[in-house]
Amino acid sequence: MPVNMGILFNRLVTAIPAACAVFAGVVAVSPASAESLRIAYVERAPYYYTENGEGKGTILDRTRAILAKAGIEGTFASVPSKRVLEDLGQNSAAFCSVNWKKNPDREKIGNFSAPAFPGQVMVAVVKQERVADFRKHPTLKAVTEDASLRLGAIDGWTLGPYIDSLMAAMKGNLDKGTVTTIQNLKKVAGGHLAYTLLEKGEVDYAVKAAGFDEKSLVALEFPDIVVQLPGYFWCSRQVEAGTLGKIDAAIAELYPDMVKP
């Protein structure tokens, strides 16, 4: 059958705009147009740390998985904890920081996601030679009341309502500053501090990163600090409710145990 070239040409002219429209629709929902969100993290290996200019660590891996499920592209930056607190207080930009504990004062200056990061038991890390000084105390509360035992803590961090209340009651035996866990461990090893408090899951990595081993620095558990508090995305007020809703939905889908009542 002979082909009518005029009809064929008209059909091609009609089809091309439609195909272009479909292609444009594909481009509109491509990953390149995904929502973006700045994520600030503090240096706290093995949870989050910078290596060759890139944010790494177990918490950042989990953060990336949550954001990917939510359809959000994260841009990561290492920021000191004190600067995170200042930026959230000033509501200076739309960003979130990760694995922060929730408390009423923090809820006044930022919004929290659903629980996203599993909590761990807190331990006191002490010099091997001083273990006996701690073993005579049955609880961390008793340790904090011993004026001869100086605690090293990081300014701007919360370790949960109970431990925070113990530190608030300490008189002259608390050294709180803008330091890292590694710096505090070195102070413990050097005898400048009696102990510092870490999550059990970070002890081995942090002790090795500080240049020591389990024979020189020891992790001690106490019965009054076994409660495991989860961590959250803590976001500035500029982060839209819809964005936080996507993050919550992703957490519920990926880690349903975190959001069980």
C-alpha positions, 0 to 999 in steps of 0.5 A, a space after each residue: 500500500 502506498 504511504 501518504 507522506 503528508 499524513 505521516 509528516 502531520 503525525 510526526 509533527 503532532 507526536 514530537 511535542 507530546 514526547 517532549 512533554 513526557 520527557 520534561 515530566 521525567 526530568 521534573 521528578 528526577 533525583 537532580 530536583 530532589 529536595 535538599 537539606 543541610 546536615 550539621 554534625 559534630 566530630 565524634 568518631 565512630 558516629 560522625 567524623 571527617 575523613 578526606 573532606 567527607 563526613 563518615 561514621 555509623 550515625 551519618 550512614 544511618 542519616 543518609 539512609 533516612 534522607 534517601 528514603 525521604 527523597 531528600 538530598 543531604 549536604 553534610 558539614 562538620 560544625 562545633 557543637 557550640 556553633 550548632 547551638 548558636 545557629 539553632 538559637 538564632 534560627 539563622 538557616 534551614 538545617 538539621 543536626 543529628 543524634 541530639 538528645 531531646 529536652 525541654 530547653 532544646 524544644 524551645 529553639 528547634 523542632 525534633 524528628 521522631 526518635 531516629 538513632 538508638 541510645 546506648 548505655 553511658 559509661 565512665 572511662 577512667 585510668 586503670 590505676 584509678 579504678 579502685 577510687 571508683 569501685 568504692 562508689 555504688 552509683 554515678 551519683 556517688 561518684 559525682 559527689 566525690 570532690 576528689 574525682 574530676 569529670 571532663 565534659 563537653 560544653 553544649 552537650 546533654 547526656 540526658 536529664 539524669 546525668 545533666 542534673 548530676 553535673 549541675 549539682 557538682 561543685 568544683 569537680 566538673 571541667 566543662 569546655 569546648 573540647 572533643 572526646 579524644 581530648 578529654 580521654 587524653 586528659 584522663 590518661 594524663 591525670 588531669 581528669 579522673 574520668 569522662 563519660 562516653 556511650 559504650 559503643 564509642 569507647 573502643 574506637 575513641 580510646 584507640 583514636 586517642 592513642 591508648 588501649 583497654 589496659 590503660 583506660 577502662 570503661 566502668 558501668 553504674 546501675 543508675 545510668 543504664 537508661 538508653 536515650 534515643 537520638 533525634 534530628 534536631 532542626 531549625 525552625 526554618 525547616 518546613 514541617 513537610 520536610 520533617 514529616 518526610 523524615 519521620 515517615 522514612 524513620 518509621 519505614 526503615 526503623 519501626 522499632 524506633 517509633 513503637 509506642 
